[in-house]
């Protein structure tokens, strides 16, 4: 099964479907990521603050998969924002991952109270120039944060990874991204189980029509929206189910029915308040 690849604004490709390891137990990470790689995932999304980069690295090393067939993302956390500390942070992440570069390095949050995300972005520009990251981007940035980066720095982020699911679609942020060719990655694509998304009648009905699960239908909605998405699970069965998205397509009216579920229902942190 071939996962579609999108082209970022810097010319590099990214698999549209990946595997996330947010809140994956560091002791279980190697096993779980190994399962994902065996299922067929080649895009792994981690972060320094997750505490499981080492497990991701061990799974990659044990897989035998050529490095150029993998896409690995990690993130600069708030405590490490700033020029010198960003350089130290990428060195630490690469050591833990056992890699000489990541495919994508993100500023994890704008952390506006720290007011260091512009300086951090300039550091990421240098990290990219050094070859420690192929592409660079941001995470949880809202339109004002993005506008400031565009005004005060030289490189447009390749990606903005944001909370995005049917209840919280961040239309203003995704529209801004399209205007500036910033790809949108969706974290928490299934709402993190914090509302009964997979029991909603519209979702259940569409799933029944396709002989798919509600989760598969929502993930397919993301893909057809053009989002880059990386569901997570500790279960190999669910990991495989979340990968099985390419033998069906939602009709336009089914896509629209899911889109109408929007209700500004954020389930994660507010980017203006996480510091």
C-alpha positions in Angstrom: 0.0 0.0 0.0 1.5 3.3 -1.1 0.9 6.4 1.2 0.4 9.6 -0.8 3.3 12.0 -0.6 2.8 15.8 -0.5 5.4 18.3 -1.7 6.3 21.0 0.9 7.1 24.6 0.0 10.8 23.8 0.2 10.4 21.1 -2.5 10.8 18.1 -0.2 8.2 15.4 0.1 6.3 14.2 3.2 4.1 11.1 3.5 0.6 12.3 4.2 -0.1 9.5 6.7 2.2 9.0 9.6 2.4 7.5 13.1 2.4 9.7 16.2 3.9 8.8 19.6 2.3 11.5 21.9 1.9 10.0 25.3 3.4 6.6 24.2 5.1 5.1 27.3 8.9 5.4 26.7 9.2 1.8 27.9 6.8 0.7 25.2 7.9 3.0 22.4 10.3 0.7 20.6 7.8 -2.1 20.4 4.9 0.1 19.3 6.9 2.0 16.7 8.3 -1.3 15.4 4.8 -2.5 15.0 3.9 0.7 13.0 7.0 0.2 10.8 6.1 -3.4 10.1 2.5 -2.4 9.2 3.9 0.0 6.6 4.2 3.5 8.2 7.3 5.4 7.2 6.5 8.7 8.8 7.1 8.9 12.6 6.2 12.1 14.6 7.8 12.5 18.0 9.0 15.4 20.2 11.6 16.1 22.8 9.0 16.6 25.5 7.4 13.2 24.8 10.4 11.6 26.4 10.4 8.7 23.9 12.9 9.8 21.2 15.3 7.0 22.3 12.6 4.4 21.8 11.8 5.7 18.3 15.5 5.6 17.5 15.9 2.0 18.6 12.9 1.0 16.6 14.3 2.7 13.5 17.7 1.1 14.0 16.2 -2.4 14.5 13.9 -2.1 11.5 16.6 -2.3 8.8 14.6 0.2 6.7 16.9 2.5 4.7 17.1 6.0 6.2 16.0 7.6 2.9 12.7 5.7 3.1 11.8 7.1 6.5 10.5 10.5 7.5 11.2 11.5 11.1 9.8 14.6 12.9 10.8 15.9 16.3 10.2 19.2 18.0 11.9 22.0 20.0 10.1 22.4 23.4 9.3 25.7 25.1 12.1 25.3 27.7 14.7 25.1 25.0 13.5 28.1 23.0 16.2 30.7 22.2 19.2 30.6 19.9 21.9 28.7 21.8 19.5 26.4 23.6 17.8 25.4 20.3 21.2 24.3 18.9 21.8 22.2 22.0 18.3 20.8 21.8 18.6 19.5 18.2 21.9 17.9 19.1 20.3 16.1 22.1 17.3 15.0 20.0 19.6 13.6 17.2 21.7 11.7 19.8 18.6 10.2 21.3 17.2 9.3 17.9 20.5 7.9 16.7 20.2 10.0 13.5 22.4 12.6 11.9 19.4 14.6 10.8 15.6 14.7 11.1 13.3 15.2 8.1 11.3 17.9 9.9 12.1 20.0 13.0 9.3 22.0 14.5 8.9 24.7 17.2 6.5 22.9 19.4 4.5 25.9 20.7 4.8 29.7 20.1 4.9 30.2 23.9 4.2 33.9 23.5 4.9 34.8 27.1 8.5 33.8 26.5 8.7 35.8 23.3 11.4 33.7 21.9 9.8 32.0 18.9 11.2 34.5 16.4 14.8 33.9 17.7 14.1 30.2 17.8 12.9 30.2 14.2 16.1 32.0 13.1 18.0 29.2 14.9 15.9 26.6 13.0 16.9 28.3 9.8 20.6 27.7 10.7 19.8 24.1 11.8 18.4 23.5 8.3 21.5 25.1 6.7 23.7 22.8 8.8 21.9 19.8 7.5 20.5 18.7 10.9 16.9 19.1 9.6 15.8 18.8 6.0 12.7 20.9 6.5 11.6 23.2 9.3 8.2 24.2 10.6 6.1 25.2 13.5 3.4 23.6 15.7 0.4 25.2 17.4 0.9 28.6 15.7 -2.1 30.8 15.2 -2.4 33.4 12.5 -0.8 36.3 14.5 2.2 34.1 15.3 2.6 33.1 11.7 2.3 36.7 10.5 5.0 37.8 12.8 7.4 35.0 11.6 6.7 36.0 8.0 7.4 39.7 8.8 10.5 39.2 10.8 12.3 36.2 9.3 13.4 34.9 5.9 12.0 31.3 5.6 8.3 30.5 5.4 7.5 27.4 7.6 7.0 24.3 5.6 4.4 22.9 8.1 2.1 24.1 10.9 1.1 21.2 13.1 -2.1 22.1 14.9 -5.0 20.5 16.8 -7.5 19.7 14.1 -10.5 17.4 14.2 -14.1 17.7 13.1 -15.1 19.7 16.2 -12.1 22.1 15.9 -11.1 22.7 12.3 -9.2 26.0 12.8 -10.4 27.4 9.4 -8.6 30.7 9.8 -5.3 29.0 10.4 -5.7 26.4 7.6 -6.8 29.2 5.2 -3.7 31.2 6.1 -1.6 28.2 5.5 -3.0 27.6 2.0 -2.4 31.3 1.2 1.3 30.9 2.1 1.8 27.3 1.0 2.3 26.1 4.6 1.1 22.5 4.9 -1.3 21.7 7.7 -0.6 18.7 10.0 -3.4 17.6 12.2 -2.7 16.4 15.7 -5.4 14.8 17.8 -7.2 14.0 14.5 -9.8 11.9 16.3 -10.3 14.4 19.1 -8.2 12.4 21.6 -11.3 10.5 22.8 -12.4 13.7 24.6 -15.8 13.8 23.0 -17.9 11.0 21.4 -16.7 11.8 17.8 -16.8 8.1 16.8 -20.3 7.7 18.0 -21.8 10.6 16.2 -24.7 9.5 13.9 -23.3 11.1 10.8 -19.9 9.4 11.2 -21.5 6.1 12.1 -23.8 6.2 9.1 -21.0 7.0 6.6 -18.8 4.3 8.1 -21.6 1.8 7.6 -22.0 2.8 3.9 -18.3 2.1 3.3 -17.9 -0.9 5.5 -15.3 1.0 7.5 -14.9 2.0 11.1 -15.8 5.5 12.2 -12.1 6.2 12.9 -11.2 5.3 9.4 -13.9 7.6 8.0 -12.6 10.5 10.0 -9.0 9.9 9.0 -10.1 9.6 5.4 -11.9 13.0 5.8 -8.5 14.5 6.9 -6.7 13.0 4.0 -9.2 14.3 1.5 -9.0 17.7 3.2 -5.3 17.7 2.3 -4.2 17.4 5.9 -1.1 15.5 7.0 -2.3 13.2 9.7 -0.6 10.8 12.2 -3.0 8.8 14.4 -1.5 6.9 17.4 -2.4 3.7 19.1 -0.7 1.2 21.4 -2.6 -1.7 19.7 -1.1 -3.3 16.6 -4.6 -4.1 15.3 -5.6 -0.5 15.6 -2.3 0.7 14.1 -3.0 -1.5 11.1 -6.7 -0.3 10.9 -5.6 3.3 10.9 -3.3 2.6 8.0 -6.0 1.0 5.9 -7.4 4.2 4.4 -6.7 4.0 0.7 -9.3 1.6 -0.7 -12.2 3.9 -0.3 -13.1 7.5 -0.9 -15.7 9.7 0.8 -18.3 11.4 -1.6 -18.4 15.2 -1.6 -21.6 15.2 0.4 -20.1 12.9 3.0 -17.0 15.1 3.3 -19.3 18.1 3.7 -21.4 16.4 6.4 -18.4 15.8 8.5 -17.2 19.4 8.0 -20.5 20.7 9.3 -19.6 19.2 12.7 -17.3 22.2 13.5 -18.0 23.8 16.8 -14.7 25.4 17.9 -14.3 22.6 20.3 -10.7 22.7 21.3 -9.6 19.7 23.5 -6.0 20.6 23.9 -4.0 23.6 25.1 -4.6 27.1 23.9 -1.5 28.3 22.0 -1.8 31.7 23.6 -1.6 30.2 27.0 0.8 27.3 26.8 4.2 28.7 27.8 
